[in-house]
Amino acid sequence: MRIISGMAGGLSIDVPRSVTRPTTDKVRQAIFSMLGEMVPGARVIDLFAGSGALGLEALSRGAETCLFVDEQRQACDVIRRNLGRVRLEGGEVRCGMVNRVLADLKKGQQGAFDIVFADPPYQHERTAQNWAQLSLDNPDLAELLSPDGALILEYGAGTSLQVDSSRWLMVKEKEYGGTKVCWLKKSGLDAHH
């Protein structure tokens, strides 16, 4: 696997051997074409980061910072190794359950992220939970996204998603093989803002 474009374009990165399912080059290319000028200077968080490919791609294309979050120690080690290899500034890795890390960030008033990548497991071994839906329903996620920020959510093409319109606005949704990618922004109807 490699970084497609930007300062580290063409450099290869490792993928953890565990249960990650890395986003294909085609899907990553489509995501970054959609985001375009939002990436340079952005504060990014890459949830369920796996190899860190999405966040690394964002840093390569000029994002200011990227916080990589994954609950698997092996994935976190791989991301750290990849960050060292591509020599991009601004990357930080936090190992832990995504919802717990989001709650901690909110408590610490970490400030808002401009781009949130969430590529949760399509099907978890222990539970058949719809992780994409759980991510979308997490109030901390909406609060950590800047007012004009983008949430890029990947999920299985067979999964249906209930979008709470008081919190989220669907900008775009596309299907690539077995993967759906949707771009959401905050609806602005949320009472907290």
C-alpha positions, 0 to 999 in steps of 0.5 A: 500500500502507498501514499497516493499524492502530496509530499509523501506521494509514492511512499509505501506504508505497512498495513497491520495483519490484524482485522483491518481492511485498508481503504483501497487506492481508488476509494482514497483517491475519490475521498480526497478529490471530494475534500479538495481544498479542505485538506491543506492546513486542516486539523484531522482525526482518523478514527479506527485508523488501522494502517493510518492510510487516510490520515497519512494521505491527509498529512501528505496533502498538507493537513496541519495535524492528524490524530490517529485513533485505534484500539488495537495496539498492533495497529498503533505500532504500525501507524507509528512506524508509518509516520516515521517512514514517511517523515511527515510532521503533525501526526500523533497516535492514541491507542484506545477505544474510539468512543473513550478517546472522543469523550476524553478529547471533548472533556479536555476541550481539545478544540474542533477537527476540520476533517474526521475520517471514520472507517469502523469495522464493517462487522465486528467478530464479537458483536454484529453491531453497526459501528458506522451507526454507533459512530454517527450517533455519538454526540461527542463526534458532532461536538468535536467537528468544526462548524464547516468540517467534514465527517467522512464515514466508510461502511459496508454497502449492505449497511443502512444508516439512519442520519439524525437530521438535527445533528447531521447533513448528508452532503454526498454518498457514493458506493465503490464495490462493497464500500459506501462513503458518505460525507456529512457535515453538522446540520447546525440545528444542534441545540448546543451550538 
